[in-house]
Every structure is written in structure tokens, then in C-alpha cells.
């Protein structure tokens, strides 16, 4: 990874350096519908160098910071996260000492990525939070009207450190999409324009997958099969020992005009998309345009959720996304 090589170059060859991911999410600690509802924002740290099956285990996700979300109305991010920045700087510059069988070792931790949902990422990154803004994207400066028809990434519009600094200085969010400087830019090896991440769960599992599948089902029912046939096959399908056998049946009101989402959670949607070909693929003509669109989505998803990829995979993904759009 070029980004990690760049960060690792600050240290000597013999130094022990671990990457660190920072994850932010809200916590509702009281009844969200009651009069005493309160939202806290929690900041967690995790080690992406652990095996994938261990990264999400509770014992490997560390709570490092808590603050009341309402404070962001009265204080800047730099003020709220001052202590967090101090801790992360210390982990990168000074590291920690660990006793091992070979003696005392110093381990350094470098902050690599900021992880959050789309709204939180935009907010914490200093970008506008509303996705109807003129320049809502944290990755590029594409105008909102252009994004509705844009099928590929435009390299000349991608944000970088120079353009980001200019946008911060301009203090014109309507024209730039940037409200303030990201607090994490104070770290030696971090900048929000190169250390960003995507919100794959909301973008795909709770976003694009819903729209495409509903679109395909509206076309296929009752042209190729009935809703009853689909639900019967869902009820009788064996999803395996490692899968949650709890895909809800499709309600006919979800296929009405104007409805664009299934009544499924993100994980249920991903499992439904994964097995839809086995459920009804035999009933749909191979050359059907709607079905070909779904199959293209499946190819995109397979790459996005792969545990490992090759150097050429990004090129394949770019072509698939362009064809899909």
C-alpha cells in the first residue's frame, strides 16, 4: 500500500510500527423518544493489521474517547478533540513500551484512517454535512447536478492537500464544500484528503442494493414469476450454517410505485442480493437487461467485499462501475 509505505518511511527499518484506525459513532444512552434523550459520540481505535476474523472482536476494539454531541454547537472540533489529538501524537512520536520475552520493546502507532458513516465523515472531516449541498462530496469537487449523470471518477476534481487548504482559507462552504480544517490534520502523518474511507454499509447494503433490487423485482414480477413464488423460495431456501436464516418475506407494498427500499436491514439485504440468483435466476432470461444490471451489481459487490485484491482489481472495478452506471 503506497499510503502505508509513506507513513512507515518516517521510522527506521528496525522500529515496530502498527497502523491504527479511528472509528466514530453516536450512542443514545437514554430513551431516544423520551424527554431526557441524550446522544454521546464515542471514538474507538482498532488495529487493521490483525487477521480479518479478529478485527471486529470486542476485545480488539478500544474505546478511547467520549463526548456529548451537543458540545459541537458551542465548541470547535479542535477544542473538543484536543486531548485525543495529544494521545494520538504521543502514540506516533513516542510509542509505548512493552515487556516481551526478548526484553523491552517500543511500539509506535500511526493513525491511518478515520472511519464513520457518511454524515459523520463529512462533519469530522470539515466538509458540509448536507448531501444536497452544491459540493457535498468529501472525495472530489463535483457539482451536485453533475453527480447525477457522472459515471466515472474525474481525476481533475479530486481533492488534495493544496486544494483543501485553499478551500479552508476561502471560508465559502457553498462554493467549496469545506467548512473548516479537519482536527486530525494536526497529526504528523495524517491528512483527511488521503486518509479517508468509504461508508460501504450505507452506500451499498442500505443504499444502492435496495434501489437496484427493487427496480429489478418490479420488472420481473409478474413478468417472469409471482411474488408468491419468490416468497415460497425464500421460506424453503437453506442459507447454510454460517448465514442468518432470517431474510424477511417481500411485502407487495414494497413493490408499489414510488417505493425504493425493501424492509430489510443492511445484513439481510446483502444476504438477499447474494442468493437472489439462486432463488429466481432460473426463471429470468439470461439476456434480460434488468437482470444483467443486477449481475453487474453483484460483480461490483464481490470486489468491494473481497478480503484481498490484486493490483489490477482497481482497474476492473472502475470499468464495472462505469458500465453499471
C-alpha positions in Angstrom: 0.0 0.0 0.0 1.6 3.3 -1.1 -0.1 5.2 1.7 1.3 2.9 4.4 4.8 2.9 2.8 4.7 6.7 3.0 3.8 6.7 6.7 6.2 3.9 7.5 9.1 5.8 5.9 9.1 8.3 8.9 10.5 5.5 11.0 13.7 3.4 10.9 13.7 -0.1 9.5 14.1 -1.6 13.0 11.2 0.3 14.5 8.0 -1.6 15.3 5.1 0.4 13.8 1.4 -0.6 13.8 -1.4 1.1 11.9 -4.3 2.5 13.9 -7.9 3.1 12.7 -10.1 5.7 14.4 -13.8 5.0 14.4 -16.5 7.4 15.4 -20.2 6.7 16.1 -23.1 8.0 18.1 -24.6 6.4 21.2 -28.1 7.1 22.6 -27.7 6.4 26.3 -31.3 7.2 27.2 -34.7 6.7 25.7 -34.4 8.4 22.3 -38.1 9.2 22.3 -38.2 10.4 25.9 -37.7 13.9 27.4 -34.3 13.1 28.7 -32.8 11.7 25.5 -29.0 12.3 25.1 -26.6 11.5 22.4 -22.9 10.8 23.1 -20.3 10.4 20.4 -17.8 7.6 21.0 -14.4 7.3 19.5 -12.9 3.8 19.1 -9.5 2.6 18.0 -8.7 -0.7 16.2 -5.7 -2.4 14.6 -6.3 -3.3 10.9 -3.1 -5.4 10.9 -5.0 -8.1 12.9 -6.5 -11.1 10.9 -9.8 -10.1 9.5 -11.7 -12.5 11.7 -10.2 -10.8 14.8 -10.6 -7.1 13.9 -14.2 -6.8 14.9 -14.0 -8.8 18.2 -14.9 -6.7 21.2 -11.6 -7.3 22.9 -9.8 -5.8 19.9 -11.9 -2.6 19.6 -10.9 0.0 22.2 -13.0 2.9 23.5 -10.7 5.9 23.7 -12.9 9.0 23.8 -16.5 10.0 24.8 -18.1 13.4 24.4 -21.6 14.9 24.4 -22.6 15.5 20.8 -24.4 18.8 21.7 -21.0 20.3 22.6 -20.2 20.6 18.9 -22.7 23.5 18.7 -20.6 25.6 21.2 -17.0 24.3 20.6 -14.8 23.6 17.6 -13.6 20.1 16.8 -10.1 21.2 17.7 -11.2 22.1 21.2 -13.3 19.0 21.7 -10.7 16.6 20.4 -7.6 18.3 21.8 -6.9 15.5 24.3 -7.5 12.8 21.7 -5.0 14.5 19.3 -2.5 14.7 22.1 -2.8 11.0 22.7 -2.5 10.0 19.1 0.5 12.3 18.6 2.2 10.6 21.6 1.5 7.1 20.2 3.0 8.1 16.9 6.0 10.1 18.2 6.8 8.3 21.5 5.1 5.0 21.2 4.6 2.7 24.2 7.0 0.3 25.9 6.0 -3.3 26.1 7.7 -6.1 28.0 8.5 -9.2 25.9 10.5 -12.4 26.2 13.2 -10.6 24.3 13.2 -7.6 26.6 11.6 -4.2 26.4 10.3 -3.1 23.0 8.9 0.2 21.9 5.9 0.1 19.6 4.6 3.1 17.6 1.1 3.6 16.4 0.3 5.6 13.3 -3.2 6.8 12.6 -4.1 5.7 9.1 -7.9 6.1 8.6 -10.8 7.9 10.0 -13.9 5.6 9.9 -17.5 6.7 10.3 -20.8 6.9 8.5 -21.1 9.3 5.6 -22.6 12.2 7.6 -20.1 11.9 10.4 -17.2 11.6 8.0 -18.2 14.8 6.3 -18.7 16.5 9.6 -15.4 15.4 11.2 -13.5 16.0 8.0 -14.6 19.6 7.9 -16.9 19.2 5.0 -20.5 20.2 4.7 -22.9 17.7 6.3 -25.9 18.0 3.9 -25.9 15.8 0.8 -28.0 18.3 -1.1 -25.2 20.9 -0.9 -23.6 22.2 -4.1 -20.3 20.4 -3.3 -21.3 17.6 -0.9 -18.6 15.0 -1.8 -15.6 14.7 0.5 -13.6 13.0 -2.2 -14.0 15.4 -5.1 -15.4 18.8 -6.0 -18.0 17.6 -8.5 -21.1 19.9 -8.6 -24.3 18.2 -7.4 -26.0 18.5 -10.8 -23.1 16.8 -12.4 -23.0 13.9 -9.9 -26.5 12.8 -11.1 -25.1 11.8 -14.5 -21.4 11.3 -13.8 -20.5 7.7 -14.4 -16.7 7.7 -13.6 -14.3 9.3 -11.3 -12.9 12.6 -12.6 -9.2 12.8 -11.5 -9.0 16.6 -12.1 -11.8 17.1 -9.5 -10.3 15.0 -6.7 -9.5 16.9 -3.5 -5.9 17.1 -2.3 -3.9 18.9 0.4 -3.4 22.0 -1.6 -7.0 22.4 -2.8 -8.2 21.6 0.7 -6.1 24.2 2.3 -7.3 26.8 -0.3 -10.9 25.8 0.4 -10.4 26.2 4.2 -8.9 29.6 3.7 -11.7 30.7 1.4 -14.3 30.1 4.1 -17.0 29.6 1.5 -18.7 26.2 2.0 -21.3 26.9 -0.6 -18.6 27.3 -3.3 -16.1 24.7 -2.0 -17.9 22.2 0.3 -15.4 22.8 3.0 -16.4 24.4 6.3 -13.3 24.1 8.5 -9.9 22.3 8.8 -10.1 18.7 10.0 -8.8 18.3 13.5 -6.9 15.2 12.6 -4.7 17.1 10.2 -2.7 18.1 13.2 -1.2 14.6 13.3 2.2 14.3 11.7 1.2 11.5 9.2 -2.5 12.3 8.6 -4.5 14.4 6.1 -8.2 14.0 5.5 -7.8 14.1 1.7 -5.6 11.0 1.6 -6.6 9.2 4.8 -10.3 9.0 4.1 -12.6 5.9 4.0 -15.9 5.0 2.4 -19.1 4.0 4.1 -19.7 0.8 2.3 -22.6 -0.4 4.5 -24.7 2.7 3.8 -23.5 3.2 0.3 -24.2 -0.4 -0.8 -26.0 -2.5 1.7 -28.5 0.1 2.7 -28.3 2.2 -0.5 -27.6 1.1 -4.0 -28.6 -2.6 -3.4 -32.1 -1.6 -2.3 -32.6 0.7 -5.3 -31.4 -1.9 -7.9 -33.1 -4.9 -6.4 -36.5 -3.1 -6.0 -36.1 -1.9 -9.6 -35.4 -5.5 -10.8 -38.2 -7.1 -8.8 -40.8 -4.6 -10.1 -39.7 -5.6 -13.6 -39.7 -9.3 -13.1 -42.9 -9.6 -11.1 -45.2 -10.8 -12.6 -43.5 -10.9 -15.9 -41.3 -13.9 -15.1 -42.5 -15.1 -11.7 -45.0 -14.1 -9.0 -44.3 -12.6 -5.6 -45.7 -15.8 -4.0 -43.1 -17.9 -5.9 -40.3 -15.7 -4.6 -41.5 -15.8 -1.0 -42.0 -19.6 -1.2 -38.4 -20.0 -2.3 -37.1 -17.7 0.4 -39.0 -19.6 3.0 -37.7 -23.0 1.9 -34.1 -22.0 0.9 -31.3 -23.3 3.0 -28.9 -20.5 3.6 -26.2 -22.6 5.3 -24.8 -22.8 8.8 -22.8 -19.6 8.5 -25.7 -17.5 7.4 -28.6 -16.0 9.3 -31.6 -17.8 8.0 -33.8 -14.8 8.6 -34.5 -13.0 5.3 -37.9 -11.5 5.7 -40.5 -12.2 3.1 -41.1 -9.5 0.5 -44.3 -7.5 1.1 -46.2 -6.4 -2.1 -46.4 -2.8 -0.9 -42.6 -2.7 -1.2 -43.0 -3.1 -5.0 -45.5 -0.3 -5.4 -44.8 2.8 -7.4 -42.6 5.2 -5.5 -41.2 2.7 -3.1 -37.4 2.3 -3.5 -36.4 0.3 -0.4 -37.0 -3.2 0.9 -38.0 -3.8 4.5 -34.6 -5.4 5.3 -31.6 -4.5 7.4 -28.3 -4.0 5.7 -27.0 -7.5 6.5 -30.3 -9.0 5.4 -30.1 -7.1 2.1 -26.6 -8.3 1.4 -27.7 -11.9 2.0 -30.7 -11.4 -0.2 -28.6 -9.9 -3.0 -26.0 -12.7 -2.6 -28.6 -15.5 -3.1 -31.2 -13.9 -5.4 -29.6 -15.5 -8.4 -30.1 -19.0 -6.8 -33.6 -18.1 -5.7 -35.1 -17.0 -9.1 -32.2 -16.9 -11.6 -33.6 -19.9 -13.4 -36.9 -18.1 -14.1 -35.3 -15.0 -15.8 -34.0 -14.9 -19.4 -30.2 -14.6 -19.5 -30.3 -11.6 -21.8 -32.8 -9.6 -19.8 -31.4 -6.0 -19.4 -32.7 -5.6 -15.8 -31.2 -8.9 -14.8 -27.9 -8.0 -16.5 -27.9 -4.8 -14.4 -28.3 -6.9 -11.2 -25.5 -9.2 -12.2 -23.3 -6.2 -12.8 -24.1 -5.0 -9.3 -23.1 -8.5 -8.0 -19.7 -8.2 -9.6 -19.2 -4.8 -8.1 -20.2 -6.1 -4.6 -18.0 -9.2 -4.9 -14.9 -6.9 -5.4 -15.9 -4.4 -2.8 -16.3 -7.1 -0.1 -13.3 -9.1 -1.1 -10.8 -9.8 1.7 -7.8 -9.5 -0.7 -7.4 -8.0 -4.2 -4.7 -7.8 -6.8 -3.1 -4.6 -8.3 -5.3 -4.8 -11.3 -8.5 -5.1 -9.4 -9.0 -1.4 -9.1 -9.0 -1.1 -12.9 -11.6 -3.9 -13.2 -13.7 -2.2 -10.6 -13.5 1.2 -12.3 -14.7 -0.4 -15.6 -17.5 -2.3 -13.9 -18.8 0.9 -12.1 -18.8 2.8 -15.4 -20.7 0.0 -17.1 -23.1 -0.2 -14.2 -23.8 3.5 -14.2 
